[in-house]
Amino acid sequence: MRIVDLSMFSYLPPDTGGKMGIYHRLKDLSKNNDVYSFAINSEFDEVVLYRYDKINEHGLELYIYPAP
């Protein structure tokens, strides 16, 4: 199954409680599904694709877009 997650903020790096919860939930979902996560972050000027080794081995891809 393909799952799309839309978020108003990036949960990477998972260094706080809320980010860790979202990260682990999506990581668990991606064990048996393809998960595509789209987020907005004001720190980036262009579209960024996060494919960390830990994330990519589970089939989780995070696309980060710049804030308008």
PDB file of N, CA, C and O in Angstrom:
ATOM      1  N   MET A   1       0.845  -1.165   0.000  1.00  0.00           N
ATOM      2  CA  MET A   1       0.000   0.000   0.000  1.00  0.00           C
ATOM      3  C   MET A   1       0.896   1.235   0.000  1.00  0.00           C
ATOM      4  O   MET A   1       1.977   1.234   0.589  1.00  0.00           O
ATOM      5  N   ARG A   2       0.438   2.271  -0.658  1.00  0.00           N
ATOM      6  CA  ARG A   2       1.157   3.541  -0.659  1.00  0.00           C
ATOM      7  C   ARG A   2       0.448   4.512   0.274  1.00  0.00           C
ATOM      8  O   ARG A   2      -0.769   4.691   0.211  1.00  0.00           O
ATOM      9  N   ILE A   3       1.241   5.134   1.141  1.00  0.00           N
ATOM     10  CA  ILE A   3       0.707   6.067   2.131  1.00  0.00           C
ATOM     11  C   ILE A   3       1.395   7.411   1.944  1.00  0.00           C
ATOM     12  O   ILE A   3       2.615   7.478   1.794  1.00  0.00           O
ATOM     13  N   VAL A   4       0.605   8.482   1.954  1.00  0.00           N
ATOM     14  CA  VAL A   4       1.141   9.834   1.840  1.00  0.00           C
ATOM     15  C   VAL A   4       0.883  10.565   3.151  1.00  0.00           C
ATOM     16  O   VAL A   4      -0.236  10.575   3.663  1.00  0.00           O
ATOM     17  N   ASP A   5       1.939  11.178   3.686  1.00  0.00           N
ATOM     18  CA  ASP A   5       1.848  11.967   4.909  1.00  0.00           C
ATOM     19  C   ASP A   5       2.134  13.421   4.545  1.00  0.00           C
ATOM     20  O   ASP A   5       3.143  13.712   3.901  1.00  0.00           O
ATOM     21  N   LEU A   6       1.263  14.325   4.948  1.00  0.00           N
ATOM     22  CA  LEU A   6       1.450  15.751   4.732  1.00  0.00           C
ATOM     23  C   LEU A   6       1.654  16.424   6.079  1.00  0.00           C
ATOM     24  O   LEU A   6       0.853  16.244   6.996  1.00  0.00           O
ATOM     25  N   SER A   7       2.722  17.198   6.198  1.00  0.00           N
ATOM     26  CA  SER A   7       3.047  17.803   7.478  1.00  0.00           C
ATOM     27  C   SER A   7       3.395  19.274   7.291  1.00  0.00           C
ATOM     28  O   SER A   7       3.944  19.672   6.264  1.00  0.00           O
ATOM     29  N   MET A   8       3.068  20.066   8.294  1.00  0.00           N
ATOM     30  CA  MET A   8       3.388  21.496   8.266  1.00  0.00           C
ATOM     31  C   MET A   8       4.816  21.774   8.735  1.00  0.00           C
ATOM     32  O   MET A   8       5.279  22.912   8.664  1.00  0.00           O
ATOM     33  N   PHE A   9       5.520  20.738   9.217  1.00  0.00           N
ATOM     34  CA  PHE A   9       6.902  20.915   9.641  1.00  0.00           C
ATOM     35  C   PHE A   9       7.659  19.613   9.413  1.00  0.00           C
ATOM     36  O   PHE A   9       7.067  18.539   9.301  1.00  0.00           O
ATOM     37  N   SER A  10       8.971  19.732   9.347  1.00  0.00           N
ATOM     38  CA  SER A  10       9.809  18.556   9.163  1.00  0.00           C
ATOM     39  C   SER A  10      10.037  17.878  10.515  1.00  0.00           C
ATOM     40  O   SER A  10      10.265  18.557  11.516  1.00  0.00           O
ATOM     41  N   TYR A  11       9.978  16.574  10.550  1.00  0.00           N
ATOM     42  CA  TYR A  11      10.210  15.853  11.796  1.00  0.00           C
ATOM     43  C   TYR A  11      11.635  15.328  11.875  1.00  0.00           C
ATOM     44  O   TYR A  11      11.951  14.538  12.765  1.00  0.00           O
ATOM     45  N   LEU A  12      12.501  15.751  10.960  1.00  0.00           N
ATOM     46  CA  LEU A  12      13.905  15.354  11.007  1.00  0.00           C
ATOM     47  C   LEU A  12      14.753  16.548  11.363  1.00  0.00           C
ATOM     48  O   LEU A  12      14.497  17.632  10.839  1.00  0.00           O
ATOM     49  N   PRO A  13      15.721  16.424  12.200  1.00  0.00           N
ATOM     50  CA  PRO A  13      16.063  15.221  12.957  1.00  0.00           C
ATOM     51  C   PRO A  13      15.066  14.976  14.078  1.00  0.00           C
ATOM     52  O   PRO A  13      14.531  15.930  14.643  1.00  0.00           O
ATOM     53  N   PRO A  14      14.809  13.724  14.408  1.00  0.00           N
ATOM     54  CA  PRO A  14      13.857  13.405  15.476  1.00  0.00           C
ATOM     55  C   PRO A  14      14.501  13.613  16.852  1.00  0.00           C
ATOM     56  O   PRO A  14      14.918  12.657  17.506  1.00  0.00           O
ATOM     57  N   ASP A  15      14.573  14.883  17.278  1.00  0.00           N
ATOM     58  CA  ASP A  15      15.278  15.205  18.515  1.00  0.00           C
ATOM     59  C   ASP A  15      14.350  15.659  19.647  1.00  0.00           C
ATOM     60  O   ASP A  15      14.819  15.892  20.761  1.00  0.00           O
ATOM     61  N   THR A  16      13.072  15.786  19.391  1.00  0.00           N
ATOM     62  CA  THR A  16      12.125  16.137  20.447  1.00  0.00           C
ATOM     63  C   THR A  16      10.995  15.111  20.464  1.00  0.00           C
ATOM     64  O   THR A  16      10.881  14.294  19.550  1.00  0.00           O
ATOM     65  N   GLY A  17      10.175  15.151  21.487  1.00  0.00           N
ATOM     66  CA  GLY A  17       9.126  14.155  21.666  1.00  0.00           C
ATOM     67  C   GLY A  17       8.151  14.042  20.514  1.00  0.00           C
ATOM     68  O   GLY A  17       7.848  12.933  20.073  1.00  0.00           O
ATOM     69  N   GLY A  18       7.651  15.164  20.013  1.00  0.00           N
ATOM     70  CA  GLY A  18       6.690  15.133  18.923  1.00  0.00           C
ATOM     71  C   GLY A  18       7.300  14.610  17.633  1.00  0.00           C
ATOM     72  O   GLY A  18       6.687  13.804  16.933  1.00  0.00           O
ATOM     73  N   LYS A  19       8.504  15.067  17.319  1.00  0.00           N
ATOM     74  CA  LYS A  19       9.189  14.608  16.120  1.00  0.00           C
ATOM     75  C   LYS A  19       9.505  13.116  16.194  1.00  0.00           C
ATOM     76  O   LYS A  19       9.381  12.394  15.204  1.00  0.00           O
ATOM     77  N   MET A  20       9.910  12.667  17.372  1.00  0.00           N
ATOM     78  CA  MET A  20      10.237  11.245  17.543  1.00  0.00           C
ATOM     79  C   MET A  20       8.996  10.381  17.358  1.00  0.00           C
ATOM     80  O   MET A  20       9.069   9.311  16.754  1.00  0.00           O
ATOM     81  N   GLY A  21       7.867  10.832  17.869  1.00  0.00           N
ATOM     82  CA  GLY A  21       6.630  10.073  17.727  1.00  0.00           C
ATOM     83  C   GLY A  21       6.211   9.913  16.279  1.00  0.00           C
ATOM     84  O   GLY A  21       5.843   8.820  15.848  1.00  0.00           O
ATOM     85  N   ILE A  22       6.265  11.010  15.523  1.00  0.00           N
ATOM     86  CA  ILE A  22       5.905  10.962  14.108  1.00  0.00           C
ATOM     87  C   ILE A  22       6.887  10.086  13.342  1.00  0.00           C
ATOM     88  O   ILE A  22       6.480   9.252  12.533  1.00  0.00           O
ATOM     89  N   TYR A  23       8.177  10.272  13.596  1.00  0.00           N
ATOM     90  CA  TYR A  23       9.206   9.501  12.897  1.00  0.00           C
ATOM     91  C   TYR A  23       9.019   8.004  13.113  1.00  0.00           C
ATOM     92  O   TYR A  23       9.035   7.236  12.151  1.00  0.00           O
ATOM     93  N   HIS A  24       8.843   7.581  14.353  1.00  0.00           N
ATOM     94  CA  HIS A  24       8.703   6.152  14.637  1.00  0.00           C
ATOM     95  C   HIS A  24       7.392   5.589  14.100  1.00  0.00           C
ATOM     96  O   HIS A  24       7.348   4.437  13.666  1.00  0.00           O
ATOM     97  N   ARG A  25       6.352   6.366  14.121  1.00  0.00           N
ATOM     98  CA  ARG A  25       5.074   5.912  13.566  1.00  0.00           C
ATOM     99  C   ARG A  25       5.192   5.679  12.063  1.00  0.00           C
ATOM    100  O   ARG A  25       4.741   4.652  11.555  1.00  0.00           O
ATOM    101  N   LEU A  26       5.790   6.622  11.357  1.00  0.00           N
ATOM    102  CA  LEU A  26       5.956   6.466   9.914  1.00  0.00           C
ATOM    103  C   LEU A  26       6.956   5.357   9.582  1.00  0.00           C
ATOM    104  O   LEU A  26       6.782   4.636   8.600  1.00  0.00           O
ATOM    105  N   LYS A  27       7.991   5.226  10.394  1.00  0.00           N
ATOM    106  CA  LYS A  27       8.956   4.160  10.169  1.00  0.00           C
ATOM    107  C   LYS A  27       8.302   2.789  10.330  1.00  0.00           C
ATOM    108  O   LYS A  27       8.576   1.876   9.552  1.00  0.00           O
ATOM    109  N   ASP A  28       7.453   2.645  11.323  1.00  0.00           N
ATOM    110  CA  ASP A  28       6.730   1.384  11.513  1.00  0.00           C
ATOM    111  C   ASP A  28       5.766   1.115  10.367  1.00  0.00           C
ATOM    112  O   ASP A  28       5.660  -0.019   9.900  1.00  0.00           O
ATOM    113  N   LEU A  29       5.061   2.147   9.910  1.00  0.00           N
ATOM    114  CA  LEU A  29       4.158   1.990   8.782  1.00  0.00           C
ATOM    115  C   LEU A  29       4.898   1.597   7.508  1.00  0.00           C
ATOM    116  O   LEU A  29       4.362   0.875   6.667  1.00  0.00           O
ATOM    117  N   SER A  30       6.130   2.075   7.372  1.00  0.00           N
ATOM    118  CA  SER A  30       6.877   1.830   6.142  1.00  0.00           C
ATOM    119  C   SER A  30       7.480   0.431   6.070  1.00  0.00           C
ATOM    120  O   SER A  30       8.051   0.064   5.043  1.00  0.00           O
ATOM    121  N   LYS A  31       7.366  -0.347   7.122  1.00  0.00           N
ATOM    122  CA  LYS A  31       7.898  -1.715   7.078  1.00  0.00           C
ATOM    123  C   LYS A  31       7.143  -2.569   6.069  1.00  0.00           C
ATOM    124  O   LYS A  31       7.739  -3.428   5.420  1.00  0.00           O
ATOM    125  N   ASN A  32       5.846  -2.346   5.927  1.00  0.00           N
ATOM    126  CA  ASN A  32       5.022  -3.130   5.008  1.00  0.00           C
ATOM    127  C   ASN A  32       4.379  -2.287   3.916  1.00  0.00           C
ATOM    128  O   ASN A  32       3.600  -2.803   3.114  1.00  0.00           O
ATOM    129  N   ASN A  33       4.700  -0.985   3.876  1.00  0.00           N
ATOM    130  CA  ASN A  33       4.072  -0.068   2.927  1.00  0.00           C
ATOM    131  C   ASN A  33       5.119   0.904   2.393  1.00  0.00           C
ATOM    132  O   ASN A  33       6.186   1.067   2.985  1.00  0.00           O
ATOM    133  N   ASP A  34       4.812   1.538   1.287  1.00  0.00           N
ATOM    134  CA  ASP A  34       5.632   2.633   0.783  1.00  0.00           C
ATOM    135  C   ASP A  34       5.058   3.925   1.353  1.00  0.00           C
ATOM    136  O   ASP A  34       3.894   4.251   1.117  1.00  0.00           O
ATOM    137  N   VAL A  35       5.879   4.662   2.105  1.00  0.00           N
ATOM    138  CA  VAL A  35       5.413   5.883   2.749  1.00  0.00           C
ATOM    139  C   VAL A  35       6.157   7.076   2.155  1.00  0.00           C
ATOM    140  O   VAL A  35       7.387   7.107   2.117  1.00  0.00           O
ATOM    141  N   TYR A  36       5.389   8.050   1.695  1.00  0.00           N
ATOM    142  CA  TYR A  36       5.937   9.286   1.152  1.00  0.00           C
ATOM    143  C   TYR A  36       5.478  10.418   2.066  1.00  0.00           C
ATOM    144  O   TYR A  36       4.280  10.621   2.264  1.00  0.00           O
ATOM    145  N   SER A  37       6.430  11.142   2.613  1.00  0.00           N
ATOM    146  CA  SER A  37       6.112  12.218   3.540  1.00  0.00           C
ATOM    147  C   SER A  37       6.526  13.549   2.926  1.00  0.00           C
ATOM    148  O   SER A  37       7.651  13.699   2.451  1.00  0.00           O
ATOM    149  N   PHE A  38       5.617  14.506   2.938  1.00  0.00           N
ATOM    150  CA  PHE A  38       5.870  15.836   2.400  1.00  0.00           C
ATOM    151  C   PHE A  38       5.766  16.839   3.548  1.00  0.00           C
ATOM    152  O   PHE A  38       4.784  16.845   4.291  1.00  0.00           O
ATOM    153  N   ALA A  39       6.787  17.686   3.685  1.00  0.00           N
ATOM    154  CA  ALA A  39       6.816  18.637   4.789  1.00  0.00           C
ATOM    155  C   ALA A  39       7.256  20.012   4.292  1.00  0.00           C
ATOM    156  O   ALA A  39       7.826  20.148   3.210  1.00  0.00           O
ATOM    157  N   ILE A  40       6.978  21.023   5.106  1.00  0.00           N
ATOM    158  CA  ILE A  40       7.382  22.399   4.811  1.00  0.00           C
ATOM    159  C   ILE A  40       8.374  22.830   5.878  1.00  0.00           C
ATOM    160  O   ILE A  40       8.158  22.591   7.066  1.00  0.00           O
ATOM    161  N   ASN A  41       9.466  23.468   5.455  1.00  0.00           N
ATOM    162  CA  ASN A  41      10.468  23.921   6.403  1.00  0.00           C
ATOM    163  C   ASN A  41      11.032  25.241   5.919  1.00  0.00           C
ATOM    164  O   ASN A  41      11.400  25.369   4.752  1.00  0.00           O
ATOM    165  N   SER A  42      11.105  26.217   6.799  1.00  0.00           N
ATOM    166  CA  SER A  42      11.582  27.552   6.429  1.00  0.00           C
ATOM    167  C   SER A  42      13.103  27.628   6.318  1.00  0.00           C
ATOM    168  O   SER A  42      13.629  28.651   5.880  1.00  0.00           O
ATOM    169  N   GLU A  43      13.821  26.578   6.702  1.00  0.00           N
ATOM    170  CA  GLU A  43      15.284  26.618   6.673  1.00  0.00           C
ATOM    171  C   GLU A  43      15.854  26.289   5.292  1.00  0.00           C
ATOM    172  O   GLU A  43      17.049  26.478   5.062  1.00  0.00           O
ATOM    173  N   PHE A  44      15.023  25.801   4.373  1.00  0.00           N
ATOM    174  CA  PHE A  44      15.509  25.392   3.069  1.00  0.00           C
ATOM    175  C   PHE A  44      15.024  26.348   1.984  1.00  0.00           C
ATOM    176  O   PHE A  44      13.925  26.897   2.070  1.00  0.00           O
ATOM    177  N   ASP A  45      15.856  26.541   0.966  1.00  0.00           N
ATOM    178  CA  ASP A  45      15.514  27.405  -0.158  1.00  0.00           C
ATOM    179  C   ASP A  45      15.034  26.619  -1.374  1.00  0.00           C
ATOM    180  O   ASP A  45      14.506  27.204  -2.320  1.00  0.00           O
ATOM    181  N   GLU A  46      15.212  25.309  -1.358  1.00  0.00           N
ATOM    182  CA  GLU A  46      14.812  24.476  -2.493  1.00  0.00           C
ATOM    183  C   GLU A  46      14.270  23.153  -1.975  1.00  0.00           C
ATOM    184  O   GLU A  46      14.371  22.853  -0.785  1.00  0.00           O
ATOM    185  N   VAL A  47      13.705  22.380  -2.857  1.00  0.00           N
ATOM    186  CA  VAL A  47      13.142  21.085  -2.472  1.00  0.00           C
ATOM    187  C   VAL A  47      14.276  20.140  -2.093  1.00  0.00           C
ATOM    188  O   VAL A  47      15.256  20.007  -2.826  1.00  0.00           O
ATOM    189  N   VAL A  48      14.136  19.491  -0.955  1.00  0.00           N
ATOM    190  CA  VAL A  48      15.156  18.574  -0.460  1.00  0.00           C
ATOM    191  C   VAL A  48      14.520  17.207  -0.276  1.00  0.00           C
ATOM    192  O   VAL A  48      13.418  17.091   0.259  1.00  0.00           O
ATOM    193  N   LEU A  49      15.218  16.177  -0.720  1.00  0.00           N
ATOM    194  CA  LEU A  49      14.757  14.808  -0.524  1.00  0.00           C
ATOM    195  C   LEU A  49      15.660  14.148   0.499  1.00  0.00           C
ATOM    196  O   LEU A  49      16.854  13.971   0.257  1.00  0.00           O
ATOM    197  N   TYR A  50      15.092  13.781   1.651  1.00  0.00           N
ATOM    198  CA  TYR A  50      15.861  13.083   2.672  1.00  0.00           C
ATOM    199  C   TYR A  50      15.756  11.596   2.422  1.00  0.00           C
ATOM    200  O   TYR A  50      14.658  11.041   2.384  1.00  0.00           O
ATOM    201  N   ARG A  51      16.873  10.964   2.255  1.00  0.00           N
ATOM    202  CA  ARG A  51      16.892   9.518   2.081  1.00  0.00           C
ATOM    203  C   ARG A  51      17.981   8.967   2.995  1.00  0.00           C
ATOM    204  O   ARG A  51      18.929   8.341   2.521  1.00  0.00           O
ATOM    205  N   TYR A  52      17.856   9.188   4.268  1.00  0.00           N
ATOM    206  CA  TYR A  52      18.805   8.639   5.221  1.00  0.00           C
ATOM    207  C   TYR A  52      18.789   7.121   5.126  1.00  0.00           C
ATOM    208  O   TYR A  52      17.761   6.527   4.802  1.00  0.00           O
ATOM    209  N   ASP A  53      19.922   6.494   5.405  1.00  0.00           N
ATOM    210  CA  ASP A  53      20.013   5.036   5.321  1.00  0.00           C
ATOM    211  C   ASP A  53      18.982   4.360   6.205  1.00  0.00           C
ATOM    212  O   ASP A  53      18.354   3.388   5.784  1.00  0.00           O
ATOM    213  N   LYS A  54      18.796   4.849   7.413  1.00  0.00           N
ATOM    214  CA  LYS A  54      17.843   4.240   8.342  1.00  0.00           C
ATOM    215  C   LYS A  54      16.413   4.369   7.822  1.00  0.00           C
ATOM    216  O   LYS A  54      15.596   3.469   8.013  1.00  0.00           O
ATOM    217  N   ILE A  55      16.117   5.476   7.173  1.00  0.00           N
ATOM    218  CA  ILE A  55      14.764   5.694   6.663  1.00  0.00           C
ATOM    219  C   ILE A  55      14.560   4.918   5.373  1.00  0.00           C
ATOM    220  O   ILE A  55      13.539   4.253   5.201  1.00  0.00           O
ATOM    221  N   ASN A  56      15.523   4.999   4.470  1.00  0.00           N
ATOM    222  CA  ASN A  56      15.354   4.414   3.148  1.00  0.00           C
ATOM    223  C   ASN A  56      15.250   2.894   3.192  1.00  0.00           C
ATOM    224  O   ASN A  56      14.575   2.311   2.344  1.00  0.00           O
ATOM    225  N   GLU A  57      15.891   2.238   4.143  1.00  0.00           N
ATOM    226  CA  GLU A  57      15.806   0.777   4.212  1.00  0.00           C
ATOM    227  C   GLU A  57      14.392   0.312   4.525  1.00  0.00           C
ATOM    228  O   GLU A  57      14.055  -0.845   4.275  1.00  0.00           O
ATOM    229  N   HIS A  58      13.566   1.187   5.065  1.00  0.00           N
ATOM    230  CA  HIS A  58      12.187   0.839   5.375  1.00  0.00           C
ATOM    231  C   HIS A  58      11.210   1.318   4.308  1.00  0.00           C
ATOM    232  O   HIS A  58      10.018   1.023   4.397  1.00  0.00           O
ATOM    233  N   GLY A  59      11.676   2.037   3.317  1.00  0.00           N
ATOM    234  CA  GLY A  59      10.790   2.517   2.258  1.00  0.00           C
ATOM    235  C   GLY A  59      10.109   3.829   2.586  1.00  0.00           C
ATOM    236  O   GLY A  59       9.033   4.116   2.060  1.00  0.00           O
ATOM    237  N   LEU A  60      10.720   4.633   3.449  1.00  0.00           N
ATOM    238  CA  LEU A  60      10.154   5.927   3.835  1.00  0.00           C
ATOM    239  C   LEU A  60      10.957   7.030   3.162  1.00  0.00           C
ATOM    240  O   LEU A  60      12.175   7.106   3.328  1.00  0.00           O
ATOM    241  N   GLU A  61      10.280   7.881   2.408  1.00  0.00           N
ATOM    242  CA  GLU A  61      10.930   9.009   1.760  1.00  0.00           C
ATOM    243  C   GLU A  61      10.306  10.302   2.263  1.00  0.00           C
ATOM    244  O   GLU A  61       9.085  10.408   2.370  1.00  0.00           O
ATOM    245  N   LEU A  62      11.150  11.287   2.572  1.00  0.00           N
ATOM    246  CA  LEU A  62      10.679  12.578   3.055  1.00  0.00           C
ATOM    247  C   LEU A  62      11.115  13.663   2.079  1.00  0.00           C
ATOM    248  O   LEU A  62      12.304  13.830   1.807  1.00  0.00           O
ATOM    249  N   TYR A  63      10.146  14.388   1.562  1.00  0.00           N
ATOM    250  CA  TYR A  63      10.405  15.521   0.679  1.00  0.00           C
ATOM    251  C   TYR A  63      10.120  16.788   1.474  1.00  0.00           C
ATOM    252  O   TYR A  63       9.030  16.953   2.023  1.00  0.00           O
ATOM    253  N   ILE A  64      11.109  17.687   1.535  1.00  0.00           N
ATOM    254  CA  ILE A  64      10.944  18.936   2.285  1.00  0.00           C
ATOM    255  C   ILE A  64      10.916  20.092   1.304  1.00  0.00           C
ATOM    256  O   ILE A  64      11.810  20.251   0.474  1.00  0.00           O
ATOM    257  N   TYR A  65       9.872  20.894   1.418  1.00  0.00           N
ATOM    258  CA  TYR A  65       9.693  22.050   0.532  1.00  0.00           C
ATOM    259  C   TYR A  65       9.915  23.334   1.329  1.00  0.00           C
ATOM    260  O   TYR A  65       9.636  23.376   2.528  1.00  0.00           O
ATOM    261  N   PRO A  66      10.417  24.383   0.669  1.00  0.00           N
ATOM    262  CA  PRO A  66      10.619  25.665   1.370  1.00  0.00           C
ATOM    263  C   PRO A  66       9.288  26.323   1.715  1.00  0.00           C
ATOM    264  O   PRO A  66       8.295  26.176   1.003  1.00  0.00           O
ATOM    265  N   ALA A  67       9.298  27.039   2.807  1.00  0.00           N
ATOM    266  CA  ALA A  67       8.099  27.777   3.208  1.00  0.00           C
ATOM    267  C   ALA A  67       7.913  28.949   2.249  1.00  0.00           C
ATOM    268  O   ALA A  67       8.886  29.552   1.797  1.00  0.00           O
ATOM    269  N   PRO A  68       6.654  29.267   1.942  1.00  0.00           N
ATOM    270  CA  PRO A  68       6.400  30.382   1.002  1.00  0.00           C
ATOM    271  C   PRO A  68       6.750  31.726   1.603  1.00  0.00           C
ATOM    272  O   PRO A  68       6.595  32.755   0.945  1.00  0.00           O
TER     273      PRO A  68
END
